[in-house]
Amino acid sequence: MDQSVSHSNTPVFDVVESQTTQILYQEPTQEELYSKPVNIFRNLCAVLVIFISLASMVYIAVVADDNVAVSQMQKAEGIEKS
C-alpha cells in the first residue's frame, strides 16, 4: 500500500507569487503623505462652546433651585408670622 490519502481536492501550487505586483501596489500620493494639519483653533472653539453650554445649564439649574428654596422660606416665614 504505497498510496497516500488526500483529504481535500486543493491543487498543488508550483510557484509562490508575490502579492505586491505593480497593479496591486501603488506609492502613496503627496496628498496622502502630507494630509492637512489638524485645525487646533477650531477644535478648541468647539470644546469651549460645549463646556460653556453645559456650565450655563448647570448654573441655570442651581439658580432656579435656589430661587425656589428662597420663595419656600419666605412663604414659611409668612405663615409663621400670621
Helices and strands as residue ranges (DSSP letters): H 30-33, H 40-81
